């Protein structure tokens, strides 16, 4: 997919938080956040997370697996799903 189409989803999905830190699992959530962190900043971190989610969900074929993966990594499943949908729509327009 062209770079602009890849960069749009995390920005478009910005209405929802990408990571969540439940009080009872704060340390594990912080460790998960550090695993995805990119030295290039928040946008590259978001791109990395969306790409990893898409791979975990089989490119859209196994959304249940993607949701379980997101929850295990303290990520907001709905935000990731929106990002993938936006990326698909933008990619179709190019």
NORURCOR-V323600 format. One record per residue. N is the residue number from 1. RES is the residue in three letters. PHI is phi in degrees with one decimal (* if undefined). OMEGA is omega in degrees with one decimal (* if undefined). BURIAL is # if it has 9 or more other C-alpha atoms within 8 Angstrom, else .. Layout:
<<N,RES,PHI,OMEGA,BURIAL> <N,RES,PHI,OMEGA,BURIAL>>
This chain:
<<1,UNK,*,-179.0,.> <2,UNK,-62.0,-178.5,.> <3,UNK,-51.9,179.8,.> <4,UNK,-60.6,-179.8,.> <5,UNK,-68.0,179.5,#> <6,UNK,-77.0,-176.8,#> <7,UNK,-79.2,-175.4,#> <8,UNK,-67.3,-171.4,#> <9,UNK,-54.7,-178.5,#> <10,UNK,-63.8,179.2,#> <11,UNK,-72.7,179.6,.> <12,UNK,-69.5,-178.2,#> <13,UNK,-86.5,-175.2,#> <14,UNK,-60.5,179.6,#> <15,UNK,-66.3,180.0,.> <16,UNK,-109.2,177.6,.> <17,UNK,-70.7,-179.4,.> <18,UNK,-80.6,179.9,#> <19,UNK,-104.9,170.4,.> <20,UNK,-135.4,-176.4,#> <21,UNK,-127.2,176.9,#> <22,UNK,-62.9,-175.4,.> <23,UNK,-54.0,-176.5,.> <24,UNK,-73.5,-179.1,.> <25,UNK,-130.2,-173.1,.> <26,UNK,-58.0,-177.5,#> <27,UNK,-64.7,178.5,.> <28,UNK,-65.1,179.1,.> <29,UNK,-65.9,177.8,#> <30,UNK,-64.6,177.5,#> <31,UNK,-64.0,178.4,.> <32,UNK,-63.1,179.4,#> <33,UNK,-60.2,179.9,#> <34,UNK,-66.4,178.4,.> <35,UNK,-63.4,-177.8,.> <36,UNK,-93.3,-173.6,#> <37,UNK,-60.0,177.8,#> <38,UNK,-111.2,176.9,#> <39,UNK,-64.3,179.4,.> <40,UNK,-79.7,176.7,.> <41,UNK,112.5,-174.3,.> <42,UNK,-63.7,-178.8,.> <43,UNK,-65.4,178.5,#> <44,UNK,-69.4,174.8,#> <45,UNK,-61.5,179.5,#> <46,UNK,-62.0,178.0,#> <47,UNK,-61.2,179.4,#> <48,UNK,-62.3,-179.2,#> <49,UNK,-64.7,-178.9,#> <50,UNK,-63.2,178.6,#> <51,UNK,-64.1,179.1,.> <52,UNK,-66.1,177.4,.> <53,UNK,-63.9,-179.7,#> <54,UNK,-60.7,177.7,#> <55,UNK,-66.4,-179.4,.> <56,UNK,-66.7,-179.7,#> <57,UNK,-94.4,176.5,#> <58,UNK,65.6,180.0,#> <59,UNK,64.1,177.8,.> <60,UNK,101.1,-176.7,.> <61,UNK,-87.1,-177.4,.> <62,UNK,-135.4,-176.7,#> <63,UNK,-59.1,177.6,#> <64,UNK,-61.5,176.9,.> <65,UNK,-65.4,178.6,#> <66,UNK,-62.1,179.5,#> <67,UNK,-64.9,178.1,#> <68,UNK,-62.2,178.4,.> <69,UNK,-62.1,179.9,#> <70,UNK,-61.3,-179.6,#> <71,UNK,-63.3,179.5,#> <72,UNK,-66.1,-179.5,.> <73,UNK,-104.0,177.0,.> <74,UNK,57.7,178.7,#> <75,UNK,-113.8,179.8,#> <76,UNK,-79.9,-176.9,#> <77,UNK,-59.1,-177.5,#> <78,UNK,-65.1,177.7,.> <79,UNK,-62.9,178.6,#> <80,UNK,-65.2,179.5,#> <81,UNK,-63.5,177.3,.> <82,UNK,-63.1,-180.0,#> <83,UNK,-61.1,179.0,#> <84,UNK,-65.2,179.2,#> <85,UNK,-64.6,178.6,#> <86,UNK,-64.5,179.4,#> <87,UNK,-59.5,178.6,#> <88,UNK,-63.7,179.8,.> <89,UNK,-63.8,-179.4,.> <90,UNK,-66.1,179.2,#> <91,UNK,-61.5,179.0,#> <92,UNK,-69.8,-177.1,.> <93,UNK,-80.4,-175.2,.> <94,UNK,-85.0,*,.>>
